Amino acid sequence: MRLLFADAAERDFEEMRRAADALDVVAPAPAITWEWFPDHVPYPGAAPGVIHEILLATVVMKAEDLSDWHEFGISVEWTVGGGLAVVVTVNLACYCETDHGTHNVDEFRLGVGRDTPHGEAFEAACRQMAVLLQAPRSAHWWRVKAGLPKP
């Protein structure tokens, strides 16, 4: 993690490890898939509409049939201004006749900076994801919550 977050303090790494371990415990099967992207560590420059993730974790809740499914994600990513943000999302992948694809139906975003160090931001995001993982494990429930049309 030091390679990914060179300016983080040792206590930040401890908080991030503890938060990730706690999230792994509460995540439903299948387990969380953690990925990291060291080639994204240097700030790539402003690219509106492009997400440059440094760290990503996902839990995919696939449907047994060809219906909607959803996934929970937590990422650390560059902002357009060159800062870091920790982002938690719930995405609904669907077979809508109109606007087919992925809908972002819930999001929690927290900037990393002097007032919110790496560890504190990551820990807050992991707590938020743990709360979201307690919601019904139904893509239909998320579709209704987001006010999306029926497939």
N, C-alpha and C positions, 0 to 999 in steps of 0.2 A: 504494500500500500504506500510505502514511502516513495516509490517511483511515481505513483499516480498523484500524490498530494505532497509534494516536496516541502511546501511551506506550512504544513500542519504540525502541531506540537505532539509530543508523545502521548499526552493525555487524550488528544483527539483520536489517535489510533486506537487507544484502549476503549474509548467510548464507542467508536465505530465497530470494533470487533464484538463488543458486548451487545450492541444493538442488532447487528447482523445475526449473531448466535440466537438471540431471543426471537427474532423474526423467523429464523429457520425452524424453531420449535413450534410456533403457532401456525405455520403455513400448512395448508392441507396437501395431501398427496395429489398430484405429483409434487415433489419438493421444489423449492425455489431453484432456478437456474441462475447462477451468478456468472457474469462476464465482465471483463475489463479490457480497455482499449488503450494500451500505452502509447500507440502512435497518435492518439488524440490529445496527449498531455500538453504539448506546447499549444498555446492559443492559436487556432487556425485562422483567425481573422473573422471579421463580421461577414456573415452569410445569412441574411434574413431568410427564414423558411427552412433552413438546414439545421439539424440538431447534431451537435458533436458531443456524443456521450463519452465519458471517461469510465464510468462504472454503471452497470445495468444489472438488475435482477428482475426476473419475471416469474409469475405463476400463471400458467395457462389452464383455464377450465374449459376443456373441449367437450362438445356435445357428442353423444353417441350417434346421433343421426346427422343429417345435413341441415341442421338448424343453427341459429345463432350460437356463438360461444363468446367468452370474455376472458380478459387477462388483466392481471394486476401487475403493475410495474413500479419500480423505484429506480431512479437514475441520478447520477451526478453529471451535469452537463454544463458546457460553456454557454454563457448568455451572449447576445449580440455585442454587448458592451465590454466583454472580456472578463467578466466575473464568473463565478461558479454558482449554480443553483442546484438544490436537491429537489427532485420532482417525483411525486407519487401520482400515478394515473390508474384509472380503470378504463379499459378500452373494450368496446363491444364490436366484435367482428360479425357482420351480418350478411344475409342474402337478400337485402332490400331490393325491390325492383327499381326504386329511385335512390340515388345516393348510396349505392352498393359499396361496401368496404368497411372501414373501421371508423367508429365514432368514439371520440373521447368523451365519456359520460361523467367523469369525476376527476378533479385534479387538485393537488395540494402542491404549492411551490414555495420554497424558502431560499432566499439568497444566502450565500456564505460570505462572511466578511468580518470586519472588526467586531461588530456587535453580536454576530452569530458565528462562532468558530465552526470549523469542519465537523468536529465530533458532535456538538450540540445540534447542528442542522440535520446531520444524518440520523441522530437518535430521534429527533422530533418526526422526521419522515418515516422512520421504521415504526414508531408508535402509531402514526396515522395509517400506515399500511396494515398494521395488525388490527386496527379498528375496522377498516374496510373489509378485511378478510373474514370478519364476523358476520357480514351481511349475507343474505341468502345466496346460495351458490347456484343461482339461476340467471341465465342471460335474459330471460323474459322479465325478471324482476328489475334488472338494470335498464332494460328497454323502457319499461313503464316509468321508472324513476326519472329518466332523461327526457320523457315525452316524445320518444321516437315513434314513428308510425309502425303499424303491424307489418310483419314481413309478407 
